[in-house]
Amino acid sequence: MTASKPVTNSRERRVFISDCEGPISKNDNAFELSCHFIPKGDRLFSLVSKYDDVLADVVKKKGYKAGDTLKLIVPFLRVHGATNTKMKEFSSTNILLVPSADEMLRYVEGIMPSFIVSTSYEHFIHSLCKIIGFREVNIYCTRLDIDKYALAREETKTLRALGDEIIEMPMIEIPPNAISLEDFSSRDRANIKRLDEIFWETIPMMSAGRILEEINPVGGFEKANAVQDIVGRVGSELSSVMYVGDSITDVEPLRLVRREGGLTVSFNGNQYAIREAEIAILSSNATITSVIAYIFNEYGRDVVLDLAKDWNPSRIKRYCSPDLFERFLTTDESARVEVITPHNRERLTMQSTAFRKTVRGEAVGKLG
């Protein structure tokens, strides 16, 4: 649609919901914790994260959801000395915000109810919210009391050996458009089978198996459940939600919000986010999120989509408040915004994935 002039809709209450890691912070806190506590933890986390992608997006294992990496790695964090205190100390001193993210959240909070829905552990999210002044009552994240999991000496030795075995595995390669394990190489099928044994047979027989039973990461359908809960809390509708995500853990909420007529945004997203969202943002600054949130709140989804079809300052100015437009010109004018279509999805996937790595670093940027 092309509006002749801005007209504010008579409308229900609109709601802003964002993932944290990616749209707000540059961190992948669980990856960073693994690197900090576990020898060769970068390798361990990356391989388990790839296994997570396989289970969630290809195998679609019953009861499993994207982001459950954050429970699978806890036995290895624990055996290498991670505690609640140490995780909180590390997280609080290693927060890397996307530039202007704190200003963005304060601004958007001032115009509509705003929430963070994150797969991250509570140690990180609570520290981040304290730094930026975001209300903790409006966050959903993964609860973890790692101190309560005591490991016997024999289990400690076994878990260390299992961790070392995983680290030595070749990295799993997910074939494009894979729909079953038959699409994988014989080597990767064998490794996936061994990981199945480790996580669903060996560890569950230990006392450490409690970890896999009790920890419930907020990813996948749990993020979608959080969105539903938020809508009920504020007395709104899914069609009034703007959801911002960037990874495989956002697939379910993006699908939910898009299906119900809300606005779905990929912020420096990987292939999973680009596949599900309506709008792609490529930016190293969060001010652009403020701009889109303002326009969505004032004029609705259709106007945002129309602007994204031909994103340029002269058109944006007509819909943006003067102070926000001035801040946009000085901080984020070079941001790219496009409507995602079947014709440009492959190109945007490549461009957004590459840009994501420049913002968050190669190691974090390539995680699912």
Secondary structure, 3 states (H helix, E strand, C coil): CCCCCCCCCCCCCCEEEECCECCCECCCHHHHHHHHHCCCHHHHHHHHHHHHHHHHHHHCCCCCCCCCHHHHCHHHHHHCCCCHHHHHHHHHCCCCECCCHHHHHHHHHHHCCEEEEEEEEHHHHHHHHHHHCCCHHHEEEECCCHHHCCCCHHHHHHHHHHHHHHHHCCCCCCCCCCCCHHHCCHHHHHHHHHHHHHHHHHHHHCCCHHHHHHCCCCCCHHHHHHHHHHHHHHCCCHHHEEEEECCHHHHHHHHHHHHCCCEEEEECCCHHHHHHCCEEEECCCCHHHHHHHHHHHHHCHHHHHHHHHCCCHHHHHHHCCHHHHHHHHHHCCCCEEEECCCCCHHHHHHHHHHHHHHHHCHHHHCCC
